[in-house]
Amino acid sequence: MNRLGRMLYGLLSEIVDTVLPAIVIAILITLFVAQGTYVFGQSMEPNLHTDQRLIVEKVSYRLRGPRRGDIVVVRVPGYEIPPIKRVIGLPGETIEIRQGQVWIDGQALDENYLADIEQRDYGPYTVPAKHVFVMGDNRNVSGDSRLFGPVSLTNVWGRAWLSYWPPQNFGFFHSDGTLGLLP
């Protein structure tokens, strides 16, 4: 083999040994573990803002279902960019909005993460099995389950885990869906 052939063989060998496994690992992480995304629109204000960058983890929902208050990324037919919303209702629960308050199975929902907003009456609506009811925090401008219906658990991408951009919004999402420095 001539010198050029050995160089090309060495380069190809390096690519196969290093670059290819790195690409496969990156694809597997993106498909099954975590993925970066960004907030599009104002539906989650004042808690999340347009162009805020997030890491969404996909592992916990393989072990358990979403919990009320989780901020999730969902796939919705007709939406080019998967929306980011908050889980409000769980399978089998009855959701109602009356007099500006969300009610779950007749109990008022404490939503201390919301700004002072007015909400239109809605429901009652019972969430089907294997679905969740999601809503944006900025209810007056949010296209959410009140518009597109409940979201199948198979269409819940994952849970917001970390906000990393812009720097002033850096932090981990707590179990109640609020953002802070401690995981």
Steps between C-alpha positions, in 0.01 A plus 500: 500500500642841411533788743178674387308174537632450854404858590148455363466165677619658826253789463213267420597276792505805732155607380355153552665460843424849640249706307245229420460383864472865611220559249319181607530597870371853429201360309419252779521773767272726297247223436487346848661718769489877447456761233538873468202714404384858523190688607299640210240765579357654813275219624722414800572854621587621758683175582656422160573748223530495121839360387586368847706181452420184695623144541213251499566167666323193365591232754265562794181450295620152404490420873191697606236725346497879501401677820283803544712814470766342277604715206499274196566507128221337302439396140177642364374443145517822300767659720835524323681588824405271790329715768628531854217488754425418863321178601174598668279193481586132530318196357147463636485844663228753424626848411290811525575871491243722664521847646866522394606190697602152382320219679611135500231253608322782685813624684654840422850464354769710671697656215749726677715507183237705311496875463173678571294399197138459407396161367193422294262235625563153362363152553437292688715258302621155608853411386501162321720211614862522382471875433588824679341844484758773445474878520731794454570728797391805298148365458363791297737436206567128536395242243477193723273206587204735511560543125664178376369257762681270740846372409567127479781389731676366189517860372669639812864542391637561842526732798682832514807433714739793455483855368840605367445811289487791551742484795271693736245216460749221575363240739338163554126443498371390841232234549232773516609637159674808639854593399792521746864416549462176694373194307 
